[in-house]
Amino acid sequence: MLSSTGRPSTDASEDEVPGAGTGDDTGDDTGDDTGGGEESGLGPFESLEREVRLLIRRAQSSGTSIARRVHPELDASAYPLLAHIAERPGARGSDLATFFGVGRATVSRQLSRLAELGLVDRTVDPEDSRGQCITLTPDGVARLDRARSSRIAMLEGALATWETDEVGQLARLLNRYSADIVAWKQSSR
C-alpha cells in the first residue's frame, strides 16, 4: 500500500482482510457480503460469479501491498510469478507465459525486472540453449517466504472461526475451479 507520499505504507491496515470494511471495495457492489444463493435470489452460477468478482477485486486491492512486502519496487503482478517459480524452480519463461495465460513478451519483461531487483536468476536451459531456466535467488527466496508467511498469518486470523477441514475444502475447491477454468479455456481455443 502506498502512502500519500508515494512510499510504501507501514500502516497496520495492510494486515487486514482485503476489502473487508477497508473502504477499498469500489465498483458496482453494494457492500452486502452476505453471500449469494437463496437469500439473495441468485442462482448458484450467479452467486459464484458474484463471489469470484469480489474475490478478484479484493485480491487486486491487496496485490500491491503483498508485492511491496517482497520488494518495495515490485509490481503487484509479479508476486504470483515469484510464487510459481518458487514452487517450480527451473521453470522456463515460455512455461510461465502458458501457465499464466499471458504473452511471452510480458513474462520476459517481468523476469527482466525481477532479475534487476535481484530476485531471480536466469540460466541457459541445458536442454534447449534458446530457452532460460528461472530460479529464485537466495534473497528472492527469503523475501518471498516473509511475504508468504505474512499472508498466511492474515488468512489464519481472518478464518480463525473456520474448522481446519473447511479451510482445506475451500483450497481443494478453488484448485478444482482454477484447473477446470484453465482446461475449459484451452479447449475453447
Order of alpha helices (4+ residues) and beta strands (2+ residues): alpha-alpha-beta-alpha-alpha-beta-beta-alpha-alpha
